């Protein structure tokens, strides 16, 4: 029996986004970085890719990156903001709620 592996979240620095590619489709979390600030700007998941918690995986990956690089996160993206509010205890030291 073949095991199905979830597609990896990849940092695409030239396009300033974390992304997941599957079957020719790309889901992404766009960001902007300035000094020690990481702005989460926009999340987009094509309809064909919905239902796999891809957006949540990308936000978690971005937050791990922020923690590893001592960055403060400012979530402008409504999805990222909602996710971080639901998981506030996990990330409160990283987020600035402007």
N, C-alpha and C positions, 0 to 999 in steps of 0.2 A: 504494500500500500504506500503510495506517495504522500509525503508530508507537505502541506501547503504552508509556506512561510510568508508572513506579512511583509510587504515591501518596506524597505528602509526609508527613514527620514534622512534626507541629505541636505547639507548646507550648501546653497548655491550663492556664494559671496558676490560674484559679478552682478547677479540680478537681485541681490539683497533679499533673499527669501530662503526659508526651509521648504523642502518640497518632497512629495511622494509621487513617483511615477508608476503607473500600472496600465497595461494594455493601451499604450499610446496617449493616455490622459495624464494630466498633472494637477495635483492638489497642492496648494501652497499657503504659507503664512509669510506675508511680506513684512519687512522690518526696515527701520532706519537706525543707524548707530551714530552717536555723536559723543566723543570722549568716553565717559563711563556710563552713558545712558543708552539704553536699548528700547526703542519705540516699536511696539507691536502695532502694525498699521492696518492690515487687512488679511482676512482668511478667506480662501475660496476653494471649494470642493465641487468638481463637476458632478452633475446629477448621477452619472454612471458610476461614480465612486462613493456615493453616500452610503451610510449604514455601517461603516467599518471603524468608527471613532478616529478617523484620520486627522481631523482638525484638533482633537484633544491630544493625540500623539505628537503633533507638530508643536503645540503650545508647551507640552511637557519637555520636549527636546530643546526648545528655545529657553525655557526656564533653567534647565540643566546647564546650558551654555552660559547663561547669565551668571549662575552660581559659580561655575568653574572660572569665569573671567572677572569676577567681582564687579558685575554691572548692576545698575539699578534699572528696573523695567518700568516703562510707562505704557499701559495698555490702552491704546486708542481704539483698537479693533473691538467691536461689540462682542464677538464670540470670545476672544481672548480675555476680555474684561470679565465676562460672565463666568468663564471657566475659573479664572483666578479668584473671583469672589466666592465661588463654591469650594475652592481649595485654599482658602485664605491661610489656614494654619500651616500649610506646607510651604508657602511662599511669602509670607508677610514681610520677612526681612529684606526681600528683593524688590518689592513693588512700591512705587510712588503713585498714589491715587490722585493725580491732578484732574 
